[in-house]
Every structure is written in C-alpha cells, then in structure tokens.
Amino acid sequence: MVRLVVFIALIWGAWHLLKKLARVYFSSFDTPQGRESGDEAELIQDPQCGAYFMKTKGVKGVIDGQPVYFCSRECYDRYRESRNAK
Ligand SMILES: [Zn+2]
C-alpha cells in the first residue's frame, strides 16, 4: 500500500514538472524572437496550384515587385509564364 502511495506521488510530481516545463516552453513564444519564428512557420497558399505550405519551405519569387511564395520552383515558373502569356 505504501508503494502505491509513493507511486502516485511520483506520477503527481512528474505531472506538475511537465506542466511547469510546458509553461516555460510556451512562454518562449511570447518573446519577440519567438513571434518572429512563429511568423516564418506561417502557412501560406500557392497562387498557382492552391496548395498550402510552410513559408520557409516555399520558393520565393518576386511578382510586380511583391514577394510571392510558391510550393515549388515549377509553380513559380508556371505562374510567371501564365502572367507573361496575358
Ligand atoms: Zn504549387
């Protein structure tokens, strides 16, 4: 019976330690640096194929002086071609 109490106390302690660690981890997102990295992980839509992808994983192109992000180099080329064809 004593063992069971010790076991429950250990679980309880571990749970509270986890919650404390989680708070420290999530509070790091409140820092300006955390917000910046959160912005980079933003999901954006490819204007060519309509797929959603991580901004950092995409291909950055410049259309009419504006930065535009594509899921792949192929979509970027297709988008430019379709604009040039008009
Ligand atoms: Zn695409």
PDB file of the backbone (N, CA, C, O) and the ligand in Angstrom, with CONECT records:
HET     ZN  A 101       1
ATOM      1  N   MET A   1       0.839  -1.210   0.000  1.00  0.00           N
ATOM      2  CA  MET A   1       0.000   0.000   0.000  1.00  0.00           C
ATOM      3  C   MET A   1       0.869   1.253   0.000  1.00  0.00           C
ATOM      4  O   MET A   1       0.575   2.224  -0.697  1.00  0.00           O
ATOM      5  N   VAL A   2       1.951   1.221   0.794  1.00  0.00           N
ATOM      6  CA  VAL A   2       2.861   2.374   0.846  1.00  0.00           C
ATOM      7  C   VAL A   2       3.469   2.599  -0.541  1.00  0.00           C
ATOM      8  O   VAL A   2       3.613   3.734  -0.994  1.00  0.00           O
ATOM      9  N   ARG A   3       3.815   1.510  -1.193  1.00  0.00           N
ATOM     10  CA  ARG A   3       4.399   1.589  -2.537  1.00  0.00           C
ATOM     11  C   ARG A   3       3.454   2.318  -3.500  1.00  0.00           C
ATOM     12  O   ARG A   3       3.883   3.132  -4.317  1.00  0.00           O
ATOM     13  N   LEU A   4       2.174   2.008  -3.385  1.00  0.00           N
ATOM     14  CA  LEU A   4       1.173   2.621  -4.260  1.00  0.00           C
ATOM     15  C   LEU A   4       1.119   4.126  -4.027  1.00  0.00           C
ATOM     16  O   LEU A   4       1.019   4.901  -4.978  1.00  0.00           O
ATOM     17  N   VAL A   5       1.185   4.542  -2.759  1.00  0.00           N
ATOM     18  CA  VAL A   5       1.149   5.975  -2.415  1.00  0.00           C
ATOM     19  C   VAL A   5       2.381   6.667  -2.996  1.00  0.00           C
ATOM     20  O   VAL A   5       2.280   7.757  -3.558  1.00  0.00           O
ATOM     21  N   VAL A   6       3.546   6.027  -2.856  1.00  0.00           N
ATOM     22  CA  VAL A   6       4.786   6.592  -3.391  1.00  0.00           C
ATOM     23  C   VAL A   6       4.691   6.712  -4.914  1.00  0.00           C
ATOM     24  O   VAL A   6       5.111   7.704  -5.511  1.00  0.00           O
ATOM     25  N   PHE A   7       4.127   5.671  -5.516  1.00  0.00           N
ATOM     26  CA  PHE A   7       3.961   5.649  -6.972  1.00  0.00           C
ATOM     27  C   PHE A   7       3.073   6.805  -7.441  1.00  0.00           C
ATOM     28  O   PHE A   7       3.401   7.505  -8.399  1.00  0.00           O
ATOM     29  N   ILE A   8       1.933   6.992  -6.746  1.00  0.00           N
ATOM     30  CA  ILE A   8       1.006   8.080  -7.104  1.00  0.00           C
ATOM     31  C   ILE A   8       1.682   9.437  -6.901  1.00  0.00           C
ATOM     32  O   ILE A   8       1.513  10.348  -7.711  1.00  0.00           O
ATOM     33  N   ALA A   9       2.449   9.566  -5.811  1.00  0.00           N
ATOM     34  CA  ALA A   9       3.150  10.816  -5.535  1.00  0.00           C
ATOM     35  C   ALA A   9       4.167  11.115  -6.635  1.00  0.00           C
ATOM     36  O   ALA A   9       4.338  12.266  -7.037  1.00  0.00           O
ATOM     37  N   LEU A  10       4.831  10.081  -7.111  1.00  0.00           N
ATOM     38  CA  LEU A  10       5.811  10.249  -8.198  1.00  0.00           C
ATOM     39  C   LEU A  10       5.124  10.709  -9.485  1.00  0.00           C
ATOM     40  O   LEU A  10       5.604  11.616 -10.165  1.00  0.00           O
ATOM     41  N   ILE A  11       4.005  10.078  -9.807  1.00  0.00           N
ATOM     42  CA  ILE A  11       3.237  10.442 -11.009  1.00  0.00           C
ATOM     43  C   ILE A  11       2.788  11.899 -10.911  1.00  0.00           C
ATOM     44  O   ILE A  11       2.906  12.675 -11.859  1.00  0.00           O
ATOM     45  N   TRP A  12       2.260  12.246  -9.709  1.00  0.00           N
ATOM     46  CA  TRP A  12       1.758  13.602  -9.473  1.00  0.00           C
ATOM     47  C   TRP A  12       2.893  14.619  -9.640  1.00  0.00           C
ATOM     48  O   TRP A  12       2.724  15.668 -10.263  1.00  0.00           O
ATOM     49  N   GLY A  13       4.049  14.281  -9.068  1.00  0.00           N
ATOM     50  CA  GLY A  13       5.220  15.158  -9.160  1.00  0.00           C
ATOM     51  C   GLY A  13       5.684  15.322 -10.589  1.00  0.00           C
ATOM     52  O   GLY A  13       6.013  16.425 -11.026  1.00  0.00           O
ATOM     53  N   ALA A  14       5.707  14.215 -11.317  1.00  0.00           N
ATOM     54  CA  ALA A  14       6.144  14.240 -12.711  1.00  0.00           C
ATOM     55  C   ALA A  14       5.182  15.070 -13.550  1.00  0.00           C
ATOM     56  O   ALA A  14       5.608  15.805 -14.441  1.00  0.00           O
ATOM     57  N   TRP A  15       3.873  14.956 -13.265  1.00  0.00           N
ATOM     58  CA  TRP A  15       2.842  15.685 -13.999  1.00  0.00           C
ATOM     59  C   TRP A  15       3.008  17.191 -13.796  1.00  0.00           C
ATOM     60  O   TRP A  15       2.912  17.976 -14.739  1.00  0.00           O
ATOM     61  N   HIS A  16       3.261  17.576 -12.527  1.00  0.00           N
ATOM     62  CA  HIS A  16       3.434  19.000 -12.253  1.00  0.00           C
ATOM     63  C   HIS A  16       4.717  19.544 -12.858  1.00  0.00           C
ATOM     64  O   HIS A  16       4.771  20.699 -13.281  1.00  0.00           O
ATOM     65  N   LEU A  17       5.742  18.716 -12.897  1.00  0.00           N
ATOM     66  CA  LEU A  17       7.014  19.124 -13.501  1.00  0.00           C
ATOM     67  C   LEU A  17       6.803  19.339 -15.001  1.00  0.00           C
ATOM     68  O   LEU A  17       7.326  20.288 -15.583  1.00  0.00           O
ATOM     69  N   LEU A  18       6.026  18.439 -15.617  1.00  0.00           N
ATOM     70  CA  LEU A  18       5.726  18.547 -17.051  1.00  0.00           C
ATOM     71  C   LEU A  18       4.958  19.824 -17.360  1.00  0.00           C
ATOM     72  O   LEU A  18       5.245  20.524 -18.331  1.00  0.00           O
ATOM     73  N   LYS A  19       3.965  20.114 -16.500  1.00  0.00           N
ATOM     74  CA  LYS A  19       3.158  21.324 -16.709  1.00  0.00           C
ATOM     75  C   LYS A  19       4.029  22.572 -16.600  1.00  0.00           C
ATOM     76  O   LYS A  19       3.861  23.530 -17.354  1.00  0.00           O
ATOM     77  N   LYS A  20       4.974  22.545 -15.637  1.00  0.00           N
ATOM     78  CA  LYS A  20       5.888  23.664 -15.432  1.00  0.00           C
ATOM     79  C   LYS A  20       6.779  23.830 -16.662  1.00  0.00           C
ATOM     80  O   LYS A  20       6.990  24.944 -17.142  1.00  0.00           O
ATOM     81  N   LEU A  21       7.297  22.717 -17.163  1.00  0.00           N
ATOM     82  CA  LEU A  21       8.158  22.750 -18.350  1.00  0.00           C
ATOM     83  C   LEU A  21       7.378  23.249 -19.569  1.00  0.00           C
ATOM     84  O   LEU A  21       7.896  24.016 -20.381  1.00  0.00           O
ATOM     85  N   ALA A  22       6.133  22.804 -19.682  1.00  0.00           N
ATOM     86  CA  ALA A  22       5.302  23.208 -20.814  1.00  0.00           C
ATOM     87  C   ALA A  22       5.058  24.714 -20.778  1.00  0.00           C
ATOM     88  O   ALA A  22       5.061  25.371 -21.819  1.00  0.00           O
ATOM     89  N   ARG A  23       4.845  25.264 -19.572  1.00  0.00           N
ATOM     90  CA  ARG A  23       4.623  26.703 -19.427  1.00  0.00           C
ATOM     91  C   ARG A  23       5.850  27.480 -19.869  1.00  0.00           C
ATOM     92  O   ARG A  23       5.745  28.484 -20.574  1.00  0.00           O
ATOM     93  N   VAL A  24       7.027  26.999 -19.443  1.00  0.00           N
ATOM     94  CA  VAL A  24       8.286  27.663 -19.803  1.00  0.00           C
ATOM     95  C   VAL A  24       8.474  27.602 -21.311  1.00  0.00           C
ATOM     96  O   VAL A  24       8.893  28.575 -21.939  1.00  0.00           O
ATOM     97  N   TYR A  25       8.156  26.440 -21.885  1.00  0.00           N
ATOM     98  CA  TYR A  25       8.306  26.234 -23.324  1.00  0.00           C
ATOM     99  C   TYR A  25       7.382  27.168 -24.114  1.00  0.00           C
ATOM    100  O   TYR A  25       7.819  27.839 -25.048  1.00  0.00           O
ATOM    101  N   PHE A  26       6.095  27.203 -23.728  1.00  0.00           N
ATOM    102  CA  PHE A  26       5.141  28.016 -24.481  1.00  0.00           C
ATOM    103  C   PHE A  26       5.344  29.507 -24.236  1.00  0.00           C
ATOM    104  O   PHE A  26       5.063  30.318 -25.119  1.00  0.00           O
ATOM    105  N   SER A  27       5.827  29.881 -23.053  1.00  0.00           N
ATOM    106  CA  SER A  27       6.034  31.302 -22.776  1.00  0.00           C
ATOM    107  C   SER A  27       7.161  31.866 -23.629  1.00  0.00           C
ATOM    108  O   SER A  27       7.244  33.079 -23.822  1.00  0.00           O
ATOM    109  N   SER A  28       8.036  30.994 -24.145  1.00  0.00           N
ATOM    110  CA  SER A  28       9.122  31.455 -25.002  1.00  0.00           C
ATOM    111  C   SER A  28       8.578  32.020 -26.313  1.00  0.00           C
ATOM    112  O   SER A  28       9.261  32.784 -26.995  1.00  0.00           O
ATOM    113  N   PHE A  29       7.328  31.635 -26.668  1.00  0.00           N
ATOM    114  CA  PHE A  29       6.725  32.150 -27.898  1.00  0.00           C
ATOM    115  C   PHE A  29       6.284  33.608 -27.736  1.00  0.00           C
ATOM    116  O   PHE A  29       6.033  34.298 -28.725  1.00  0.00           O
ATOM    117  N   ASP A  30       6.192  34.074 -26.480  1.00  0.00           N
ATOM    118  CA  ASP A  30       5.770  35.448 -26.238  1.00  0.00           C
ATOM    119  C   ASP A  30       6.896  36.452 -26.472  1.00  0.00           C
ATOM    120  O   ASP A  30       6.645  37.652 -26.579  1.00  0.00           O
ATOM    121  N   THR A  31       8.123  35.973 -26.550  1.00  0.00           N
ATOM    122  CA  THR A  31       9.245  36.871 -26.775  1.00  0.00           C
ATOM    123  C   THR A  31       9.235  37.330 -28.234  1.00  0.00           C
ATOM    124  O   THR A  31       8.727  36.614 -29.096  1.00  0.00           O
ATOM    125  N   PRO A  32       9.781  38.500 -28.522  1.00  0.00           N
ATOM    126  CA  PRO A  32       9.812  38.963 -29.915  1.00  0.00           C
ATOM    127  C   PRO A  32      10.463  37.952 -30.849  1.00  0.00           C
ATOM    128  O   PRO A  32      10.033  37.773 -31.988  1.00  0.00           O
ATOM    129  N   GLN A  33      11.501  37.297 -30.350  1.00  0.00           N
ATOM    130  CA  GLN A  33      12.200  36.303 -31.167  1.00  0.00           C
ATOM    131  C   GLN A  33      11.266  35.128 -31.479  1.00  0.00           C
ATOM    132  O   GLN A  33      11.265  34.589 -32.585  1.00  0.00           O
ATOM    133  N   GLY A  34      10.466  34.745 -30.462  1.00  0.00           N
ATOM    134  CA  GLY A  34       9.527  33.642 -30.631  1.00  0.00           C
ATOM    135  C   GLY A  34       8.461  33.975 -31.652  1.00  0.00           C
ATOM    136  O   GLY A  34       8.081  33.135 -32.467  1.00  0.00           O
ATOM    137  N   ARG A  35       7.975  35.222 -31.604  1.00  0.00           N
ATOM    138  CA  ARG A  35       6.965  35.645 -32.568  1.00  0.00           C
ATOM    139  C   ARG A  35       7.519  35.604 -33.989  1.00  0.00           C
ATOM    140  O   ARG A  35       6.818  35.235 -34.931  1.00  0.00           O
ATOM    141  N   GLU A  36       8.771  35.982 -34.126  1.00  0.00           N
ATOM    142  CA  GLU A  36       9.388  36.024 -35.451  1.00  0.00           C
ATOM    143  C   GLU A  36       9.457  34.623 -36.058  1.00  0.00           C
ATOM    144  O   GLU A  36       9.131  34.420 -37.227  1.00  0.00           O
ATOM    145  N   SER A  37       9.889  33.658 -35.235  1.00  0.00           N
ATOM    146  CA  SER A  37       9.991  32.301 -35.747  1.00  0.00           C
ATOM    147  C   SER A  37       8.604  31.734 -36.018  1.00  0.00           C
ATOM    148  O   SER A  37       8.436  30.898 -36.906  1.00  0.00           O
ATOM    149  N   GLY A  38       7.595  32.192 -35.244  1.00  0.00           N
ATOM    150  CA  GLY A  38       6.225  31.755 -35.473  1.00  0.00           C
ATOM    151  C   GLY A  38       5.713  32.270 -36.807  1.00  0.00           C
ATOM    152  O   GLY A  38       4.965  31.585 -37.506  1.00  0.00           O
ATOM    153  N   ASP A  39       6.125  33.483 -37.152  1.00  0.00           N
ATOM    154  CA  ASP A  39       5.724  34.087 -38.410  1.00  0.00           C
ATOM    155  C   ASP A  39       6.325  33.326 -39.600  1.00  0.00           C
ATOM    156  O   ASP A  39       5.681  33.160 -40.636  1.00  0.00           O
ATOM    157  N   GLU A  40       7.550  32.878 -39.432  1.00  0.00           N
ATOM    158  CA  GLU A  40       8.220  32.136 -40.507  1.00  0.00           C
ATOM    159  C   GLU A  40       7.564  30.784 -40.754  1.00  0.00           C
ATOM    160  O   GLU A  40       7.589  30.260 -41.867  1.00  0.00           O
ATOM    161  N   ALA A  41       6.978  30.229 -39.697  1.00  0.00           N
ATOM    162  CA  ALA A  41       6.329  28.927 -39.810  1.00  0.00           C
ATOM    163  C   ALA A  41       4.896  29.050 -40.323  1.00  0.00           C
ATOM    164  O   ALA A  41       4.156  28.066 -40.352  1.00  0.00           O
ATOM    165  N   GLU A  42       4.511  30.247 -40.723  1.00  0.00           N
ATOM    166  CA  GLU A  42       3.180  30.552 -41.212  1.00  0.00           C
ATOM    167  C   GLU A  42       2.830  29.709 -42.450  1.00  0.00           C
ATOM    168  O   GLU A  42       3.669  29.483 -43.321  1.00  0.00           O
ATOM    169  N   LEU A  43       1.583  29.256 -42.503  1.00  0.00           N
ATOM    170  CA  LEU A  43       1.123  28.504 -43.674  1.00  0.00           C
ATOM    171  C   LEU A  43       0.599  29.499 -44.697  1.00  0.00           C
ATOM    172  O   LEU A  43      -0.221  30.356 -44.367  1.00  0.00           O
ATOM    173  N   ILE A  44       1.057  29.395 -45.911  1.00  0.00           N
ATOM    174  CA  ILE A  44       0.572  30.278 -46.964  1.00  0.00           C
ATOM    175  C   ILE A  44       0.150  29.465 -48.179  1.00  0.00           C
ATOM    176  O   ILE A  44       0.537  28.306 -48.332  1.00  0.00           O
ATOM    177  N   GLN A  45      -0.648  30.086 -49.040  1.00  0.00           N
ATOM    178  CA  GLN A  45      -1.192  29.365 -50.197  1.00  0.00           C
ATOM    179  C   GLN A  45      -0.429  29.722 -51.469  1.00  0.00           C
ATOM    180  O   GLN A  45      -0.106  30.880 -51.735  1.00  0.00           O
ATOM    181  N   ASP A  46      -0.163  28.688 -52.226  1.00  0.00           N
ATOM    182  CA  ASP A  46       0.485  28.836 -53.519  1.00  0.00           C
ATOM    183  C   ASP A  46      -0.549  29.418 -54.494  1.00  0.00           C
ATOM    184  O   ASP A  46      -1.595  28.800 -54.696  1.00  0.00           O
ATOM    185  N   PRO A  47      -0.294  30.587 -55.107  1.00  0.00           N
ATOM    186  CA  PRO A  47      -1.290  31.171 -56.015  1.00  0.00           C
ATOM    187  C   PRO A  47      -1.442  30.392 -57.319  1.00  0.00           C
ATOM    188  O   PRO A  47      -2.414  30.583 -58.050  1.00  0.00           O
ATOM    189  N   GLN A  48      -0.487  29.519 -57.609  1.00  0.00           N
ATOM    190  CA  GLN A  48      -0.522  28.746 -58.851  1.00  0.00           C
ATOM    191  C   GLN A  48      -1.353  27.471 -58.710  1.00  0.00           C
ATOM    192  O   GLN A  48      -2.296  27.255 -59.472  1.00  0.00           O
ATOM    193  N   CYS A  49      -1.005  26.627 -57.736  1.00  0.00           N
ATOM    194  CA  CYS A  49      -1.700  25.340 -57.594  1.00  0.00           C
ATOM    195  C   CYS A  49      -2.664  25.303 -56.418  1.00  0.00           C
ATOM    196  O   CYS A  49      -3.432  24.349 -56.286  1.00  0.00           O
ATOM    197  N   GLY A  50      -2.643  26.326 -55.555  1.00  0.00           N
ATOM    198  CA  GLY A  50      -3.584  26.405 -54.446  1.00  0.00           C
ATOM    199  C   GLY A  50      -3.203  25.593 -53.224  1.00  0.00           C
ATOM    200  O   GLY A  50      -3.974  25.516 -52.268  1.00  0.00           O
ATOM    201  N   ALA A  51      -2.012  24.980 -53.241  1.00  0.00           N
ATOM    202  CA  ALA A  51      -1.575  24.157 -52.116  1.00  0.00           C
ATOM    203  C   ALA A  51      -1.100  25.036 -50.963  1.00  0.00           C
ATOM    204  O   ALA A  51      -0.555  26.119 -51.177  1.00  0.00           O
ATOM    205  N   TYR A  52      -1.315  24.554 -49.731  1.00  0.00           N
ATOM    206  CA  TYR A  52      -0.823  25.248 -48.552  1.00  0.00           C
ATOM    207  C   TYR A  52       0.517  24.655 -48.145  1.00  0.00           C
ATOM    208  O   TYR A  52       0.698  23.438 -48.185  1.00  0.00           O
ATOM    209  N   PHE A  53       1.446  25.501 -47.758  1.00  0.00           N
ATOM    210  CA  PHE A  53       2.776  25.030 -47.361  1.00  0.00           C
ATOM    211  C   PHE A  53       3.405  26.016 -46.399  1.00  0.00           C
ATOM    212  O   PHE A  53       2.941  27.145 -46.241  1.00  0.00           O
ATOM    213  N   MET A  54       4.482  25.558 -45.753  1.00  0.00           N
ATOM    214  CA  MET A  54       5.216  26.416 -44.820  1.00  0.00           C
ATOM    215  C   MET A  54       6.001  27.445 -45.627  1.00  0.00           C
ATOM    216  O   MET A  54       6.676  27.123 -46.605  1.00  0.00           O
ATOM    217  N   LYS A  55       5.888  28.689 -45.182  1.00  0.00           N
ATOM    218  CA  LYS A  55       6.561  29.791 -45.873  1.00  0.00           C
ATOM    219  C   LYS A  55       8.054  29.537 -46.060  1.00  0.00           C
ATOM    220  O   LYS A  55       8.624  29.852 -47.105  1.00  0.00           O
ATOM    221  N   THR A  56       8.684  28.957 -45.025  1.00  0.00           N
ATOM    222  CA  THR A  56      10.127  28.714 -45.075  1.00  0.00           C
ATOM    223  C   THR A  56      10.487  27.599 -46.063  1.00  0.00           C
ATOM    224  O   THR A  56      11.619  27.532 -46.543  1.00  0.00           O
ATOM    225  N   LYS A  57       9.511  26.717 -46.368  1.00  0.00           N
ATOM    226  CA  LYS A  57       9.778  25.588 -47.270  1.00  0.00           C
ATOM    227  C   LYS A  57       9.524  25.970 -48.724  1.00  0.00           C
ATOM    228  O   LYS A  57       9.912  25.247 -49.642  1.00  0.00           O
ATOM    229  N   GLY A  58       8.872  27.108 -48.923  1.00  0.00           N
ATOM    230  CA  GLY A  58       8.480  27.510 -50.263  1.00  0.00           C
ATOM    231  C   GLY A  58       9.588  28.176 -51.062  1.00  0.00           C
ATOM    232  O   GLY A  58      10.699  28.398 -50.582  1.00  0.00           O
ATOM    233  N   VAL A  59       9.236  28.481 -52.295  1.00  0.00           N
ATOM    234  CA  VAL A  59      10.142  29.185 -53.193  1.00  0.00           C
ATOM    235  C   VAL A  59       9.663  30.628 -53.266  1.00  0.00           C
ATOM    236  O   VAL A  59       8.494  30.889 -53.551  1.00  0.00           O
ATOM    237  N   LYS A  60      10.562  31.554 -53.010  1.00  0.00           N
ATOM    238  CA  LYS A  60      10.181  32.958 -53.020  1.00  0.00           C
ATOM    239  C   LYS A  60      10.429  33.550 -54.398  1.00  0.00           C
ATOM    240  O   LYS A  60      11.533  33.479 -54.939  1.00  0.00           O
ATOM    241  N   GLY A  61       9.384  34.130 -54.943  1.00  0.00           N
ATOM    242  CA  GLY A  61       9.520  34.811 -56.214  1.00  0.00           C
ATOM    243  C   GLY A  61       9.096  36.254 -56.055  1.00  0.00           C
ATOM    244  O   GLY A  61       8.447  36.602 -55.069  1.00  0.00           O
ATOM    245  N   VAL A  62       9.448  37.093 -56.998  1.00  0.00           N
ATOM    246  CA  VAL A  62       9.036  38.491 -56.948  1.00  0.00           C
ATOM    247  C   VAL A  62       8.169  38.779 -58.174  1.00  0.00           C
ATOM    248  O   VAL A  62       8.633  38.719 -59.313  1.00  0.00           O
ATOM    249  N   ILE A  63       6.902  39.093 -57.912  1.00  0.00           N
ATOM    250  CA  ILE A  63       5.944  39.404 -58.980  1.00  0.00           C
ATOM    251  C   ILE A  63       5.524  40.861 -58.804  1.00  0.00           C
ATOM    252  O   ILE A  63       5.003  41.229 -57.751  1.00  0.00           O
ATOM    253  N   ASP A  64       5.740  41.678 -59.803  1.00  0.00           N
ATOM    254  CA  ASP A  64       5.416  43.115 -59.755  1.00  0.00           C
ATOM    255  C   ASP A  64       6.022  43.785 -58.524  1.00  0.00           C
ATOM    256  O   ASP A  64       5.402  44.652 -57.908  1.00  0.00           O
ATOM    257  N   GLY A  65       7.235  43.375 -58.177  1.00  0.00           N
ATOM    258  CA  GLY A  65       7.937  43.964 -57.033  1.00  0.00           C
ATOM    259  C   GLY A  65       7.476  43.464 -55.688  1.00  0.00           C
ATOM    260  O   GLY A  65       7.997  43.898 -54.661  1.00  0.00           O
ATOM    261  N   GLN A  66       6.489  42.541 -55.661  1.00  0.00           N
ATOM    262  CA  GLN A  66       5.974  41.994 -54.404  1.00  0.00           C
ATOM    263  C   GLN A  66       6.492  40.573 -54.204  1.00  0.00           C
ATOM    264  O   GLN A  66       6.497  39.777 -55.143  1.00  0.00           O
ATOM    265  N   PRO A  67       6.929  40.251 -52.984  1.00  0.00           N
ATOM    266  CA  PRO A  67       7.357  38.862 -52.755  1.00  0.00           C
ATOM    267  C   PRO A  67       6.163  37.912 -52.764  1.00  0.00           C
ATOM    268  O   PRO A  67       5.183  38.123 -52.050  1.00  0.00           O
ATOM    269  N   VAL A  68       6.255  36.877 -53.573  1.00  0.00           N
ATOM    270  CA  VAL A  68       5.191  35.871 -53.679  1.00  0.00           C
ATOM    271  C   VAL A  68       5.836  34.514 -53.443  1.00  0.00           C
ATOM    272  O   VAL A  68       6.915  34.232 -53.965  1.00  0.00           O
ATOM    273  N   TYR A  69       5.169  33.670 -52.652  1.00  0.00           N
ATOM    274  CA  TYR A  69       5.742  32.367 -52.303  1.00  0.00           C
ATOM    275  C   TYR A  69       5.008  31.241 -53.021  1.00  0.00           C
ATOM    276  O   TYR A  69       3.782  31.237 -53.133  1.00  0.00           O
ATOM    277  N   PHE A  70       5.792  30.297 -53.496  1.00  0.00           N
ATOM    278  CA  PHE A  70       5.251  29.136 -54.214  1.00  0.00           C
ATOM    279  C   PHE A  70       5.730  27.859 -53.548  1.00  0.00           C
ATOM    280  O   PHE A  70       6.763  27.844 -52.878  1.00  0.00           O
ATOM    281  N   CYS A  71       4.947  26.756 -53.743  1.00  0.00           N
ATOM    282  CA  CYS A  71       5.309  25.487 -53.117  1.00  0.00           C
ATOM    283  C   CYS A  71       6.538  24.892 -53.798  1.00  0.00           C
ATOM    284  O   CYS A  71       7.276  24.127 -53.178  1.00  0.00           O
ATOM    285  N   SER A  72       6.763  25.232 -55.056  1.00  0.00           N
ATOM    286  CA  SER A  72       7.909  24.677 -55.782  1.00  0.00           C
ATOM    287  C   SER A  72       8.354  25.648 -56.876  1.00  0.00           C
ATOM    288  O   SER A  72       7.627  26.567 -57.252  1.00  0.00           O
ATOM    289  N   ARG A  73       9.533  25.422 -57.358  1.00  0.00           N
ATOM    290  CA  ARG A  73      10.107  26.219 -58.448  1.00  0.00           C
ATOM    291  C   ARG A  73       9.239  26.090 -59.709  1.00  0.00           C
ATOM    292  O   ARG A  73       9.074  27.040 -60.473  1.00  0.00           O
ATOM    293  N   GLU A  74       8.695  24.893 -59.896  1.00  0.00           N
ATOM    294  CA  GLU A  74       7.843  24.615 -61.055  1.00  0.00           C
ATOM    295  C   GLU A  74       6.616  25.529 -61.058  1.00  0.00           C
ATOM    296  O   GLU A  74       6.242  26.079 -62.094  1.00  0.00           O
ATOM    297  N   CYS A  75       5.990  25.686 -59.877  1.00  0.00           N
ATOM    298  CA  CYS A  75       4.804  26.539 -59.776  1.00  0.00           C
ATOM    299  C   CYS A  75       5.180  27.999 -60.031  1.00  0.00           C
ATOM    300  O   CYS A  75       4.425  28.740 -60.662  1.00  0.00           O
ATOM    301  N   TYR A  76       6.318  28.395 -59.551  1.00  0.00           N
ATOM    302  CA  TYR A  76       6.791  29.768 -59.754  1.00  0.00           C
ATOM    303  C   TYR A  76       6.958  30.033 -61.247  1.00  0.00           C
ATOM    304  O   TYR A  76       6.504  31.058 -61.753  1.00  0.00           O
ATOM    305  N   ASP A  77       7.612  29.105 -61.952  1.00  0.00           N
ATOM    306  CA  ASP A  77       7.835  29.253 -63.391  1.00  0.00           C
ATOM    307  C   ASP A  77       6.506  29.279 -64.164  1.00  0.00           C
ATOM    308  O   ASP A  77       6.316  30.079 -65.080  1.00  0.00           O
ATOM    309  N   ARG A  78       5.584  28.371 -63.763  1.00  0.00           N
ATOM    310  CA  ARG A  78       4.279  28.312 -64.430  1.00  0.00           C
ATOM    311  C   ARG A  78       3.510  29.608 -64.225  1.00  0.00           C
ATOM    312  O   ARG A  78       2.873  30.122 -65.144  1.00  0.00           O
ATOM    313  N   TYR A  79       3.581  30.129 -62.996  1.00  0.00           N
ATOM    314  CA  TYR A  79       2.862  31.358 -62.662  1.00  0.00           C
ATOM    315  C   TYR A  79       3.389  32.516 -63.503  1.00  0.00           C
ATOM    316  O   TYR A  79       2.615  33.315 -64.030  1.00  0.00           O
ATOM    317  N   ARG A  80       4.706  32.599 -63.624  1.00  0.00           N
ATOM    318  CA  ARG A  80       5.324  33.670 -64.424  1.00  0.00           C
ATOM    319  C   ARG A  80       4.945  33.526 -65.892  1.00  0.00           C
ATOM    320  O   ARG A  80       4.654  34.512 -66.569  1.00  0.00           O
ATOM    321  N   GLU A  81       4.952  32.278 -66.380  1.00  0.00           N
ATOM    322  CA  GLU A  81       4.596  32.017 -67.765  1.00  0.00           C
ATOM    323  C   GLU A  81       3.158  32.428 -68.055  1.00  0.00           C
ATOM    324  O   GLU A  81       2.880  33.058 -69.076  1.00  0.00           O
ATOM    325  N   SER A  82       2.234  32.067 -67.143  1.00  0.00           N
ATOM    326  CA  SER A  82       0.830  32.395 -67.338  1.00  0.00           C
ATOM    327  C   SER A  82       0.598  33.907 -67.296  1.00  0.00           C
ATOM    328  O   SER A  82      -0.297  34.424 -67.965  1.00  0.00           O
ATOM    329  N   ARG A  83       1.399  34.597 -66.516  1.00  0.00           N
ATOM    330  CA  ARG A  83       1.281  36.068 -66.452  1.00  0.00           C
ATOM    331  C   ARG A  83       1.850  36.703 -67.712  1.00  0.00           C
ATOM    332  O   ARG A  83       1.310  37.682 -68.227  1.00  0.00           O
ATOM    333  N   ASN A  84       2.946  36.135 -68.202  1.00  0.00           N
ATOM    334  CA  ASN A  84       3.582  36.679 -69.399  1.00  0.00           C
ATOM    335  C   ASN A  84       2.717  36.448 -70.632  1.00  0.00           C
ATOM    336  O   ASN A  84       2.750  37.227 -71.585  1.00  0.00           O
ATOM    337  N   ALA A  85       1.932  35.348 -70.599  1.00  0.00           N
ATOM    338  CA  ALA A  85       1.096  34.996 -71.745  1.00  0.00           C
ATOM    339  C   ALA A  85      -0.061  35.976 -71.921  1.00  0.00           C
ATOM    340  O   ALA A  85      -0.591  36.122 -73.023  1.00  0.00           O
ATOM    341  N   LYS A  86      -0.454  36.648 -70.838  1.00  0.00           N
ATOM    342  CA  LYS A  86      -1.591  37.573 -70.907  1.00  0.00           C
ATOM    343  C   LYS A  86      -1.258  38.821 -71.734  1.00  0.00           C
ATOM    344  O   LYS A  86      -2.104  39.700 -71.892  1.00  0.00           O
TER     345      LYS A  86
HETATM  346 ZN    ZN A 101       2.358  24.775 -56.179  1.00  0.00          ZN2+
END
